[in-house]
């Protein structure tokens, strides 16, 4: 079996409106990740959500905090067939972020993309290749990785 690692961790906050809540959520996500978040809009000039992509050691650190909030328990439904996992938390203050009364409490969605050595061949611009079927990550391998690395508990799906 290949040694799996976190390629990237995407954090998403959907606010639903662009007026007062979006800049507050932007500030909170920037404070948490240390990176500038990007807005996502549905209609022209109408921002609805923000997201931020974190990689390498910072991604592992944030994922550790998020799994601690979930008590290292995820359902089978949280894993995709391609070996990625996703889950959400209800309140951002559970992650250890200091509560500010001027900001609301926001929920966060976490999307974890797993990879193994050689996955970057599909992402390069010049002389691209594709990842073979034997080299792709399955749902079972991703669940096994979570159990080994973080001593996670996999609950049955709904």
FENDA-V269497 format. One record per residue. N is the residue number from 0. RES is the residue in three letters. PSI is psi as a letter, one per 40 degrees, with the letter a starting at -180 (999 if undefined). OMEGA is omega in whole degrees, 0 to 359 (999 if undefined). NEAR is the number of other ideal C-beta (glycine too) atoms within 8 Angstrom. Layout:
n=N res=RES psi=PSI omega=OMEGA near=NEAR
n=N res=RES psi=PSI omega=OMEGA near=NEAR
This chain:
n=0 res=UNK psi=i omega=180 near=3
n=1 res=UNK psi=i omega=174 near=6
n=2 res=UNK psi=h omega=181 near=6
n=3 res=UNK psi=i omega=177 near=11
n=4 res=UNK psi=i omega=179 near=7
n=5 res=UNK psi=h omega=175 near=12
n=6 res=UNK psi=d omega=179 near=8
n=7 res=UNK psi=i omega=177 near=10
n=8 res=UNK psi=h omega=180 near=14
n=9 res=UNK psi=h omega=177 near=11
n=10 res=UNK psi=h omega=184 near=17
n=11 res=UNK psi=h omega=172 near=10
n=12 res=UNK psi=h omega=176 near=14
n=13 res=UNK psi=h omega=185 near=7
n=14 res=UNK psi=d omega=180 near=12
n=15 res=UNK psi=e omega=177 near=5
n=16 res=UNK psi=i omega=186 near=8
n=17 res=UNK psi=e omega=189 near=8
n=18 res=UNK psi=c omega=186 near=5
n=19 res=UNK psi=d omega=189 near=6
n=20 res=UNK psi=d omega=184 near=10
n=21 res=UNK psi=d omega=177 near=14
n=22 res=UNK psi=d omega=177 near=7
n=23 res=UNK psi=d omega=178 near=11
n=24 res=UNK psi=d omega=177 near=14
n=25 res=UNK psi=d omega=180 near=11
n=26 res=UNK psi=d omega=180 near=9
n=27 res=UNK psi=d omega=180 near=14
n=28 res=UNK psi=d omega=176 near=13
n=29 res=UNK psi=d omega=178 near=12
n=30 res=UNK psi=d omega=183 near=8
n=31 res=UNK psi=d omega=185 near=11
n=32 res=UNK psi=d omega=185 near=12
n=33 res=UNK psi=e omega=179 near=6
n=34 res=UNK psi=i omega=179 near=7
n=35 res=UNK psi=h omega=179 near=5
n=36 res=UNK psi=i omega=180 near=12
n=37 res=UNK psi=i omega=179 near=7
n=38 res=UNK psi=i omega=177 near=9
n=39 res=UNK psi=h omega=183 near=9
n=40 res=UNK psi=i omega=178 near=10
n=41 res=UNK psi=d omega=175 near=5
n=42 res=UNK psi=i omega=180 near=5
n=43 res=UNK psi=h omega=179 near=4
n=44 res=UNK psi=f omega=178 near=5
n=45 res=UNK psi=g omega=182 near=8
n=46 res=UNK psi=h omega=184 near=10
n=47 res=UNK psi=d omega=185 near=12
n=48 res=UNK psi=i omega=175 near=10
n=49 res=UNK psi=i omega=177 near=15
n=50 res=UNK psi=i omega=182 near=11
n=51 res=UNK psi=h omega=178 near=13
n=52 res=UNK psi=h omega=182 near=8
n=53 res=UNK psi=i omega=181 near=12
n=54 res=UNK psi=i omega=173 near=9
n=55 res=UNK psi=b omega=188 near=5
n=56 res=UNK psi=d omega=179 near=5
n=57 res=UNK psi=d omega=178 near=10
n=58 res=UNK psi=d omega=178 near=13
n=59 res=UNK psi=d omega=180 near=9
n=60 res=UNK psi=d omega=180 near=8
n=61 res=UNK psi=d omega=179 near=13
n=62 res=UNK psi=d omega=177 near=12
n=63 res=UNK psi=d omega=178 near=9
n=64 res=UNK psi=d omega=182 near=10
n=65 res=UNK psi=d omega=178 near=13
n=66 res=UNK psi=d omega=177 near=10
n=67 res=UNK psi=d omega=176 near=8
n=68 res=UNK psi=d omega=179 near=9
n=69 res=UNK psi=e omega=183 near=10
n=70 res=UNK psi=f omega=177 near=5
n=71 res=UNK psi=f omega=179 near=10
n=72 res=UNK psi=h omega=175 near=8
n=73 res=UNK psi=i omega=178 near=13
n=74 res=UNK psi=i omega=176 near=10
n=75 res=UNK psi=d omega=180 near=10
n=76 res=UNK psi=d omega=182 near=6
n=77 res=UNK psi=e omega=182 near=8
n=78 res=UNK psi=h omega=178 near=11
n=79 res=UNK psi=i omega=180 near=8
n=80 res=UNK psi=e omega=180 near=5
n=81 res=UNK psi=e omega=174 near=6
n=82 res=UNK psi=e omega=176 near=13
n=83 res=UNK psi=i omega=177 near=11
n=84 res=UNK psi=i omega=181 near=12
n=85 res=UNK psi=i omega=175 near=10
n=86 res=UNK psi=i omega=182 near=10
n=87 res=UNK psi=i omega=174 near=8
n=88 res=UNK psi=i omega=186 near=13
n=89 res=UNK psi=d omega=186 near=5
n=90 res=UNK psi=h omega=182 near=8
n=91 res=UNK psi=e omega=181 near=12
n=92 res=UNK psi=e omega=176 near=8
n=93 res=UNK psi=d omega=181 near=8
n=94 res=UNK psi=e omega=180 near=11
n=95 res=UNK psi=e omega=177 near=4
n=96 res=UNK psi=h omega=181 near=9
n=97 res=UNK psi=h omega=180 near=4
n=98 res=UNK psi=h omega=177 near=6
n=99 res=UNK psi=h omega=183 near=6
n=100 res=UNK psi=d omega=180 near=4
n=101 res=UNK psi=d omega=178 near=4
n=102 res=UNK psi=i omega=175 near=10
n=103 res=UNK psi=i omega=174 near=6
n=104 res=UNK psi=h omega=185 near=8
n=105 res=UNK psi=i omega=171 near=11
n=106 res=UNK psi=i omega=182 near=10
n=107 res=UNK psi=i omega=171 near=12
n=108 res=UNK psi=h omega=179 near=11
n=109 res=UNK psi=h omega=176 near=13
n=110 res=UNK psi=h omega=183 near=11
n=111 res=UNK psi=h omega=177 near=12
n=112 res=UNK psi=h omega=180 near=10
n=113 res=UNK psi=i omega=179 near=14
n=114 res=UNK psi=i omega=176 near=10
n=115 res=UNK psi=i omega=181 near=11
n=116 res=UNK psi=h omega=180 near=5
n=117 res=UNK psi=e omega=180 near=7
n=118 res=UNK psi=d omega=184 near=11
n=119 res=UNK psi=e omega=180 near=7
n=120 res=UNK psi=d omega=179 near=10
n=121 res=UNK psi=e omega=184 near=9
n=122 res=UNK psi=e omega=183 near=6
n=123 res=UNK psi=i omega=185 near=8
n=124 res=UNK psi=d omega=184 near=3
n=125 res=UNK psi=h omega=179 near=4
n=126 res=UNK psi=f omega=180 near=4
n=127 res=UNK psi=i omega=176 near=9
n=128 res=UNK psi=i omega=177 near=6
n=129 res=UNK psi=i omega=180 near=6
n=130 res=UNK psi=h omega=182 near=9
n=131 res=UNK psi=i omega=184 near=6
n=132 res=UNK psi=d omega=180 near=4
n=133 res=UNK psi=d omega=184 near=4
n=134 res=UNK psi=e omega=180 near=9
n=135 res=UNK psi=i omega=182 near=9
n=136 res=UNK psi=h omega=179 near=10
n=137 res=UNK psi=i omega=179 near=8
n=138 res=UNK psi=d omega=181 near=10
n=139 res=UNK psi=d omega=178 near=6
n=140 res=UNK psi=d omega=178 near=11
n=141 res=UNK psi=d omega=178 near=15
n=142 res=UNK psi=d omega=178 near=11
n=143 res=UNK psi=d omega=178 near=8
n=144 res=UNK psi=d omega=179 near=10
n=145 res=UNK psi=d omega=180 near=12
n=146 res=UNK psi=d omega=182 near=11
n=147 res=UNK psi=d omega=187 near=7
n=148 res=UNK psi=d omega=185 near=7
n=149 res=UNK psi=e omega=183 near=9
n=150 res=UNK psi=f omega=183 near=6
n=151 res=UNK psi=i omega=179 near=11
n=152 res=UNK psi=h omega=179 near=7
n=153 res=UNK psi=h omega=179 near=9
n=154 res=UNK psi=i omega=177 near=8
n=155 res=UNK psi=i omega=181 near=4
n=156 res=UNK psi=i omega=180 near=6
n=157 res=UNK psi=999 omega=999 near=3
